[in-house]
Structures are given as structure tokens and as C-alpha cells.
Amino acid sequence: MSKFNIALCQLSITSDKERNIPHAREAIEHAAQNGSKLVVLPEIWNCPYSDESLSKYAEEIESEDGPPSFSMLSEVAPAQGCVCCVFGMDGKLKAKHRKLHLFDVDIPGDITFKESDTLTAGDEATIVDTDVGRIGIGICHNIRFPELAMLYAARGAHLLCYPGAFNMSTGQLLWELMQRARAVDNQLFVATCSPARDTNVSYITWGHSTLVGPFGEIIASTGHEEATVFAEIDYSLIQFRR
Ligand SMILES: O=C(O)CCC(=O)C(=O)O
């Protein structure tokens, strides 16, 4: 498929996992019913982005008792005929990306967050062949590292997907810049998907989920509220731009 519609579901996320999962499912169904063949969800969409939540809400994806987030994605992808990054149209998990560069930040008086307190970094790049092309996967802070995007481009990726949750301190200056830079460096598509902004939590996300084309042009974007960004990807543009 060289031309298809993508949806970036900028979801509102609560502390209630039992609400977050069906809420994400409804957004995926809505996107697929509106013609999207690839649906991207935010980084950490089943729980709040906080140190205390990460292990509490985590799921053992290999476990046989049907981890709820995993099971929902695996059911909804074939039911709706779409790729939910990175569940294929057959409902099978196509790839699992473990965040390579953890986000540890300490700016006194501004933001302190240390993912390495609760997470272990991955050590592999993740590139996956899907019905909607070859996709390189990164999570949030991974977008800051041009080498990863270059590696994906060298391996023939058409699209880089970065579910992310930039924040109010780094989002304004860097979120759009990083996406456009990675796209134009490598002349391919870059898609990002953030949670919607919630100002009542400790880590406030920037939002602005976006699709960028191979000349660094913004094809579609949104603000910080809950929204689904719909856009068309046409891979023939990659060759054309190159
Ligand atoms: O790199 C940044 O400024 C933000 C990264 C981030 O929020 C994350 O990796 O979750």
C-alpha cells in the first residue's frame, strides 16, 4: 500500500485503566471507520505518565491470561482492518520496541523526571514491515537522536513513528523541530502521537500530535486537546523529494 490514511489518536488519559482501554478502542474504531489504515496511539496511553504509575499499570505482554491492553489491540486491529502500531491487520504483534534512550531530566525549579528509576532501556532498533510500509519505531525521547532515524532510513523505512509525551518545558522548542528535522534529514515521513494535555497532573504533556512529510513539511497537526489527526500518506512523495 503506497497511499493510505493515517490517524494519530491524541487521547485523554485518566488514572482509570478500565476507562482508558475502551476509550482507546473507540478512538481506533472511529479512525478505522473513517478510512485509516494505520492508527497510532500515544506513548503510555493506558495510564498516567508518572513514576508511580508505570509499574502499577504495566502488563506482561507474553502472559497467557490476556493482558487487557494487549488483548484489546490484538482484537481491534483485525476487526477494523487496520494496523495499530505495531499490531498487524491479522491481530498479531508485529514488533515490540523498548525505549532506547530513557528520559532523565533535572532542571531545578522546572522539571525533574527520571524514567531510569522505574524503566530499563532497550538496546535494539525496531523496524517492522507492515501492510502500510516499512516503519521505524521510536518512543518519545528517541526522536532526539538522529542516528536512530538514519539507521531506519538506511534500512529502507518509509515512515518513522514516535509515540511520545513531550512536556511543557521541552515541547514548545523541540517537539516540532525534532520531527521536522528527522523527516528532512532522511526524506521520509515522521508521525508522532502524544496524549492530550491534562493540567491537573504532575507531568503535563505538550500534545500537538503531527504528521510530517519528507521535506520537513507539516501535513497535519493539532493543538493540545483530545483529537484525532487524520492525514494521507503517499510514499511516492519520498522518491519524488529525493
Ligand atoms: O526529550 C524530551 O524533551 C522529552 C522526552 C520525553 O518526554 C519522554 O521521553 O518521555
PDBQT file of the ligand as one rigid body, heavy atoms in Angstrom, charges set to zero:
ROOT
HETATM    1  O1  LIG A 301      13.140  14.720  25.129  1.00  0.00    +0.000 OA
HETATM    2  C1  LIG A 301      12.306  15.407  25.714  1.00  0.00    +0.000 C 
HETATM    3  O2  LIG A 301      12.426  16.617  25.855  1.00  0.00    +0.000 OA
HETATM    4  C2  LIG A 301      11.055  14.793  26.261  1.00  0.00    +0.000 C 
HETATM    5  C3  LIG A 301      11.118  13.332  26.283  1.00  0.00    +0.000 C 
HETATM    6  C4  LIG A 301      10.019  12.677  26.992  1.00  0.00    +0.000 C 
HETATM    7  O3  LIG A 301       9.129  13.298  27.500  1.00  0.00    +0.000 OA
HETATM    8  C5  LIG A 301       9.972  11.225  27.040  1.00  0.00    +0.000 C 
HETATM    9  O4  LIG A 301      10.895  10.563  26.529  1.00  0.00    +0.000 OA
HETATM   10  O5  LIG A 301       9.002  10.689  27.580  1.00  0.00    +0.000 OA
ENDROOT
TORSDOF 0
